[in-house]
Structure formats: structure tokens, C-alpha cells
């Protein structure tokens, strides 16, 4: 059950959209961790620096959310295998 919670929360984190604020206070959409919803041409029109900022934001979130997903999947599989061995014994 814990593995499923980690897996689902990690996937949710991966797909939540991100944004960054410009100095004027408007938000720039950076898409999600996978890059869906990010249009580099549109962001470059606002300020070319935000293309790099959004890229850094996506890679940072991917860097810690992906291990949560993988760890959850491992716990889920390990729990399933442990449950099977108990029922076989």
C-alpha cells in the first residue's frame, strides 16, 4: 500500500504544471516535469532566459520525483512478491 502511495504521488508530481514569475509579476508556464505544456518559442518571446530557467525547474523536479516513482514501483512489486510467497507457504 505504501508503494502504491509513493508511485501515485510521484506520478502526480511529475505531471503537475510549473511556472516561473517574471520581474513584472506575470507567470511563465514551464509545463510539467516531462515537458508537456511547454512551448520554448512562446517563452523565448517573453524572455530568452526563461527557456533555461524552465529547463532547470523541470530537471530539478524530475531529479527528485523520478526516484519517488521508481521507489514506489519497487515497493509495490516487492510487496506483491512477498504476499505471493506467504500464500504459497
Protein Blocks (a to p, Z undefined) as FASTA:
>chain_A
ZZmmmmmmmmmmmmpccddddfkopacdebjfnogaiafklmmmmomklmmmmmmmmmmm
mmmmmmmmmmmmmmmmmmmmmmmmmmmZZ
